[in-house]
Amino acid sequence: MNITVYCGSNPGKNPNFSLAATKLGTWIGLINKPTVFYNVDGYYESLKEQFDRMVQEEFLKLDVREMFLFSESLQEIDTFIREHS
């Protein structure tokens, strides 16, 4: 299976944890595989909006944008994983 599920983090008491999660997310984007952001309580909503803006501004191709799913729905995530397996 060639898919990544990215849950991320918040800084908590140690901001290095959030920095490490951000670096991991960057690495995931570089490996060119479908990626899921488990968007609990809209945590990644601003990132999703930025990706959409990048498409509108032609900094990101639509086919690349479609490799990223932002969802709080486990059913939607499951469907995405099955479609990209």
Secondary structure as GFF3:
##gff-version 3
##sequence-region A 1 85
A	DSSP	beta_strand	4	6	.	.	.	ID=ss1
A	DSSP	alpha_helix	15	30	.	.	.	ID=ss2
A	DSSP	beta_strand	35	38	.	.	.	ID=ss3
A	DSSP	three_ten_helix	40	42	.	.	.	ID=ss4
A	DSSP	alpha_helix	45	56	.	.	.	ID=ss5
A	DSSP	alpha_helix	62	65	.	.	.	ID=ss6
A	DSSP	beta_strand	68	71	.	.	.	ID=ss7
A	DSSP	alpha_helix	74	83	.	.	.	ID=ss8
###
